[in-house]
Each structure stands twice: as C-alpha cells, then as structure tokens.
Amino acid sequence: MRRNIIISLILIALLAFGIGAGTFAWFTSQAVSQNNTFTSGTLKLNENGLSDFADLGNIGNMAPGDTTKEVSLVIENDGTLNLAWFGKFNVSPAVENGTTKLAEAIYIKYAKMEFLRADGSTWETTDEFIKDGVGAGLYGSYYNNLIDPTLGVITLKNFLNDNAMGAGPGVQMGALKPGNKYKFTFVLGLAPLAGNEYQGDAEGINPINISYEVNATQLDSGALAALDAQHDEYQSLTNHLSWLNQQIDKQ
C-alpha cells in the first residue's frame, strides 16, 4: 500500500511539473539598427552665371581695332554633387571649317580664368592666359601657337580649332565641388590688321553669332562617356577623369 502511495505522489508531482512547464518566463534581448535615410543628390549648373554674355548685345559696325567690353562668365556648381564641366564658344552660321569667315578676324584680346570657392577665396592661382591678343602667363608660349601669322593675334577661329586641353577642339574643362566656381573673363575684338576682305559688304561675312555653352556631368567614367557620345565636339572625355579628380582635391 505504501509503495502505491509513493508511486501516486510521484505521478502527481510529474503532472504538476508538466502543467507548470508552459508558464515559465525566458530572458530575451533584441537590437534594431538605426534607420538609414536615402536621398538623391543634385547636379546643377547655375544658369545665371552665363547671363552677362547677353549684355554684349549686337556688336555692329565694327572697324579694325574695335573691341567689346569685358565680359565674365561664371561656371558655378549649384547642386550637391561634384561635377565635371565642358565649355566652348559656339559660332554660327557654321561653314566647312567650323566657323564663319569673320571668325578669322575676330580675335581674343584678353582672357583670364579665376578659380573660386564659395567664400570667394581661390583654390588655384588666377590664370591670365591672353593679354593684348597674344599668349601670357605660365602657358603663354603655348597660346602663341594660335597667333594668326598675318593678323598677329590669337583669332577666335584658331582658338576654336585647337585641342588645347584634349577634350575636343576649342573645349575648356574643369571640375567643381558644390558652391565653387570658375570665372572666365574675356574681351573680343576685330583684329587691328584685318583687311578689306572682312568688310561688312564682302560676301559671306555677316552676320556672326557667338555664344558660350557649358555642359556638366558626374565625375564618373560612365557619365563622361555618355556625355561624350551626345556631343560631336567632345573627344575622349574619359581620359581626363584623373585630372578632373585632381581639380576636386585642390578645392
């Protein structure tokens, strides 16, 4: 009888344990990473920077030696991403050699490039590369190769036909961090030694229209290749990625 009682008590105890097993609390812990916010950047040139060119208006009745007023074009990164830019004078109407005949006698009297941060300080030494129609500054001897032997000055035609920076004939280029700028200042004129063949009543001379176009893209080989493919005037832009990044490092 006692043995039966002991066995019964053990069974009751086991049943009680089984009932309580489902109510135990377990220590736990949880960690969740912080939210990650994704936003797209912007790549944008300040379109107002080129507006001063319009101030020249219609330059008519020019005589040899006449010049325009000084104009400054500001190429500014108005976005949030680093960018590469490519700029070029456009002359129309175009003829077989890419310019009108009058572009043979229009010359660059003065040209300067400034390299400015958003606060107005400079990140590169100002380059006055053409003065009084001839090469000046560190690369003056190079620009003197663009002097027309008859007119004795650097003509717009020669400037546009030259591939100085390797990005295409007449193409200037640079790279900018957000808020930073290039300031391109120049004076154009009719060459003092321009002959009668450039008078307004000569065939194929007038009119001539001059503008300046800037295109920008991301500092990426794929982006540079895509921009290159869209513009016939550009050549091998991807070759300049390293140099463009060096420009960014200076800023």
C-alpha positions as CSV (number, residue, x, y, z in Angstrom):
1,M,0.0,0.0,0.0
2,R,2.8,2.4,0.9
3,R,4.6,1.7,-2.3
4,N,1.5,2.5,-4.2
5,I,1.1,5.8,-2.3
6,I,4.7,6.8,-3.1
7,I,4.2,6.0,-6.8
8,S,1.0,8.0,-6.8
9,L,2.7,11.0,-5.3
10,I,5.5,10.9,-7.8
11,L,2.9,10.8,-10.7
12,I,1.1,13.7,-9.2
13,A,4.4,15.7,-8.9
14,L,5.3,14.9,-12.5
15,L,1.8,16.0,-13.7
16,A,2.2,19.3,-11.7
17,F,5.6,19.9,-13.3
18,G,4.1,19.3,-16.8
19,I,1.4,21.8,-16.1
20,G,3.8,24.5,-14.9
21,A,6.3,24.0,-17.7
22,G,4.3,26.0,-20.2
23,T,4.2,29.1,-17.9
24,F,8.0,29.7,-17.5
25,A,9.3,33.2,-18.5
26,W,12.5,33.4,-20.5
27,F,15.0,36.3,-20.5
28,T,15.3,37.8,-24.0
29,S,17.0,40.6,-25.8
30,Q,16.6,42.5,-29.1
31,A,18.6,45.0,-31.0
32,V,17.4,47.0,-34.1
33,S,19.7,49.1,-36.3
34,Q,19.0,52.8,-36.7
35,N,17.0,53.9,-39.7
36,N,19.1,54.7,-42.8
37,T,17.8,57.7,-44.9
38,F,18.4,57.7,-48.6
39,T,18.2,60.9,-50.6
40,S,19.3,61.7,-54.2
41,G,21.9,64.4,-54.8
42,T,21.6,67.1,-57.4
43,L,23.8,68.0,-60.3
44,K,23.1,71.6,-61.4
45,L,24.9,74.5,-63.0
46,N,23.9,78.0,-62.0
47,E,22.3,79.1,-65.3
48,N,22.5,82.8,-64.2
49,G,26.3,82.6,-64.4
50,L,26.4,82.9,-68.2
51,S,23.9,85.7,-68.4
52,D,26.5,88.5,-68.7
53,F,27.3,87.4,-72.2
54,A,23.9,88.7,-73.3
55,D,25.0,92.2,-72.2
56,L,27.2,92.4,-75.3
57,G,24.0,92.6,-77.4
58,N,24.5,93.2,-81.1
59,I,28.0,94.5,-81.8
60,G,27.6,96.2,-85.2
61,N,29.6,98.4,-87.4
62,M,33.0,97.2,-86.1
63,A,36.2,98.6,-87.5
64,P,39.7,97.0,-87.2
65,G,40.9,97.6,-83.6
66,D,37.4,97.9,-82.1
67,T,36.8,95.6,-79.0
68,T,33.8,94.5,-76.9
69,K,33.5,95.4,-73.3
70,E,34.9,92.9,-70.7
71,V,32.6,90.0,-70.0
72,S,32.7,87.4,-67.2
73,L,31.0,84.1,-67.4
74,V,30.7,82.3,-64.0
75,I,30.5,78.5,-64.1
76,E,29.1,77.6,-60.7
77,N,28.2,74.2,-59.2
78,D,24.7,75.0,-57.8
79,G,24.0,71.3,-56.8
80,T,25.1,68.9,-54.1
81,L,27.3,66.6,-56.1
82,N,30.8,67.1,-57.5
83,L,30.7,67.8,-61.3
84,A,32.8,68.0,-64.4
85,W,32.1,70.7,-66.9
86,F,33.0,71.3,-70.5
87,G,32.6,74.7,-72.2
88,K,33.0,76.1,-75.7
89,F,32.3,79.1,-77.8
90,N,29.7,78.4,-80.4
91,V,30.0,80.4,-83.7
92,S,27.3,80.4,-86.3
93,P,26.5,80.1,-89.1
94,A,29.0,77.3,-89.4
95,V,30.9,76.6,-92.7
96,E,33.1,73.8,-93.8
97,N,36.0,74.6,-91.4
98,G,33.6,75.1,-88.4
99,T,33.4,78.9,-88.3
100,T,32.3,81.8,-90.4
101,K,34.8,83.8,-92.3
102,L,34.5,86.7,-89.8
103,A,35.8,84.4,-87.1
104,E,39.2,84.5,-88.9
105,A,39.4,88.2,-88.0
106,I,37.6,88.2,-84.6
107,Y,40.4,87.9,-82.0
108,I,40.7,87.3,-78.3
109,K,42.2,90.4,-76.9
110,Y,42.1,89.3,-73.2
111,A,41.3,86.1,-71.4
112,K,41.5,85.1,-67.7
113,M,40.3,82.2,-65.6
114,E,39.8,82.5,-61.9
115,F,39.2,79.6,-59.5
116,L,36.9,80.5,-56.6
117,R,35.5,78.8,-53.6
118,A,32.0,79.6,-52.3
119,D,33.5,82.0,-49.8
120,G,35.4,83.9,-52.5
121,S,38.8,82.6,-51.7
122,T,40.9,81.0,-54.5
123,W,41.9,77.4,-54.8
124,E,44.2,77.9,-57.8
125,T,46.3,80.8,-59.0
126,T,44.4,83.1,-61.4
127,D,45.5,82.5,-65.0
128,E,45.6,85.5,-67.3
129,F,46.5,83.4,-70.4
130,I,45.9,86.0,-73.2
131,K,46.8,89.7,-73.0
132,D,46.6,92.2,-75.9
133,G,45.9,89.4,-78.3
134,V,48.9,87.2,-77.5
135,G,49.8,84.5,-75.0
136,A,50.6,85.4,-71.4
137,G,51.1,83.7,-68.1
138,L,52.5,80.3,-67.4
139,Y,51.4,78.8,-70.7
140,G,51.9,81.9,-72.8
141,S,54.2,80.2,-75.3
142,Y,51.6,77.6,-76.0
143,Y,48.9,80.1,-76.7
144,N,51.2,82.0,-79.0
145,N,51.0,79.0,-81.3
146,L,47.4,80.2,-82.0
147,I,48.5,83.6,-83.4
148,D,47.5,84.2,-87.0
149,P,50.7,85.0,-88.8
150,T,49.0,87.7,-90.9
151,L,47.0,89.4,-88.2
152,G,49.5,88.9,-85.4
153,V,46.8,88.0,-82.8
154,I,45.1,84.9,-81.4
155,T,42.0,84.6,-83.6
156,L,38.7,83.1,-82.5
157,K,39.0,80.6,-85.4
158,N,42.4,79.3,-84.2
159,F,41.2,79.1,-80.6
160,L,38.2,77.0,-81.7
161,N,40.2,74.7,-84.0
162,D,42.8,74.0,-81.3
163,N,42.5,71.0,-78.9
164,A,44.4,72.6,-76.1
165,M,43.0,70.5,-73.2
166,G,42.5,67.3,-75.1
167,A,38.7,67.3,-74.7
168,G,38.0,68.5,-78.2
169,P,38.7,71.5,-80.4
170,G,38.1,74.7,-78.5
171,V,36.8,72.9,-75.5
172,Q,37.7,74.1,-72.0
173,M,37.0,71.9,-69.0
174,G,37.1,71.8,-65.2
175,A,35.6,70.2,-62.1
176,L,33.8,71.7,-59.1
177,K,32.7,70.9,-55.6
178,P,29.3,72.2,-54.7
179,G,29.3,76.0,-54.3
180,N,32.6,76.5,-56.1
181,K,33.1,78.4,-59.3
182,Y,35.3,79.1,-62.4
183,K,35.1,82.7,-63.6
184,F,36.1,83.1,-67.2
185,T,36.7,86.8,-68.2
186,F,37.4,87.8,-71.8
187,V,37.4,90.7,-74.3
188,L,36.9,90.1,-78.1
189,G,37.7,92.4,-80.9
190,L,38.2,92.9,-84.7
191,A,41.9,92.4,-85.4
192,P,43.7,95.7,-85.9
193,L,45.2,94.4,-89.1
194,A,42.0,92.9,-90.6
195,G,41.9,93.8,-94.3
196,N,39.2,94.8,-96.7
197,E,38.1,91.2,-97.2
198,Y,36.5,91.4,-93.8
199,Q,34.3,94.4,-94.5
200,G,30.6,94.0,-93.9
201,D,29.7,94.1,-97.6
202,A,32.1,91.3,-98.5
203,E,30.4,88.0,-99.5
204,G,29.8,85.5,-96.6
205,I,30.9,87.9,-93.9
206,N,27.9,88.9,-91.9
207,P,26.2,88.2,-89.6
208,I,28.2,86.2,-87.0
209,N,26.6,84.9,-83.8
210,I,28.7,83.9,-80.8
211,S,27.6,82.1,-77.7
212,Y,29.2,80.1,-74.9
213,E,27.8,76.6,-74.0
214,V,28.6,74.7,-70.9
215,N,27.6,71.0,-70.2
216,A,28.2,69.2,-66.9
217,T,28.0,65.6,-65.7
218,Q,29.1,63.4,-62.8
219,L,32.7,62.6,-62.1
220,D,32.4,59.0,-63.3
221,S,33.8,57.3,-66.4
222,G,30.4,56.1,-67.4
223,A,28.9,59.6,-67.1
224,L,31.8,61.1,-69.1
225,A,31.4,58.5,-71.8
226,A,27.7,59.2,-72.1
227,L,28.2,63.0,-72.4
228,D,31.0,62.4,-75.0
229,A,28.6,60.3,-77.1
230,Q,26.0,63.1,-77.1
231,H,28.3,65.8,-78.4
232,D,30.3,65.6,-81.6
233,E,32.7,68.4,-80.4
234,Y,33.9,66.3,-77.4
235,Q,36.7,63.8,-77.7
236,S,37.8,61.1,-75.2
237,L,36.4,62.7,-72.1
238,T,37.0,59.6,-70.0
239,N,40.8,60.1,-70.5
240,H,40.5,63.2,-68.2
241,L,38.9,61.6,-65.1
242,S,42.1,61.5,-63.1
243,W,42.9,65.2,-63.9
244,L,39.3,66.2,-63.0
245,N,39.6,64.5,-59.7
246,Q,42.8,66.3,-59.0
247,Q,41.0,69.6,-59.5
248,I,38.5,68.5,-56.9
249,D,41.3,67.6,-54.5
250,K,42.6,71.1,-54.7
251,Q,39.3,72.5,-53.6
